[in-house]
Amino acid sequence: MSIQNRRFWLRLGCVPRTTHKAATAVIESIPTASGTSLVVNVYRPSLVRRLLGLVWRLVGLGLRLFGLGLTATGAAHFAVPERFDKLTALAFPTDTRQWTLRNGCRAWGQGRPYRRVMMA
C-alpha cells in the first residue's frame, strides 16, 4: 500500500483491514523533576469521520452488488434466452434471438467493472 493511499484512508477516518488498528498511539517523552516519563496519547478518528468511512464502504458494497446483479442478468440472457425473447420482441420484432444475445452481452459487459469497485 502506498503512502498516499494510507494517508487517504487515515484522513477518511478508516484504516484498511490489512493495517487495521483501533487507534494511533503517540509516545511523547516529557522531562520531569525525577527524570523523564513517557506519556502515551491515543488519537481516535472523530465520529463524523468514522460515519463517513462507513458510508463510503456501504456505497462501495452497493456498487459491487449492482454489478453482480447486472452481470448475472447478462449471463442469464445466454443461459435461458427464451425468458428474455418476449421482452426483446417488443423492441426488436425481427431477429429477436440475436438481439436477446446482444443485450445479454451488453449487460454482462457493463456489469463487470462494477464488481471490482474499490472506493479508494
C-alpha angles and dihedrals in degrees: 000000000000124000093245091051092050091048090051092054092046092050090050090054100245130090122212115258093249091065099024116158125164093226142357115248121207117195115207128186112223120186115227135178092265095045134282123325129196119234120193116207116193117208118196126185115260122257091252092054092047090050091049089051090051092049090047092054092046092052089051091049091049092051092048091050090048090053092048091052093047092048091049090050090052091050090048089059087064097039098048109012093163090072092059098039094083093054094042092049090065092063100028112031093175123060091008096168092050091051091047090056091045091052090049091052091049094049092047092048094048093048097050099075093051092059091068099044113147113186094210 
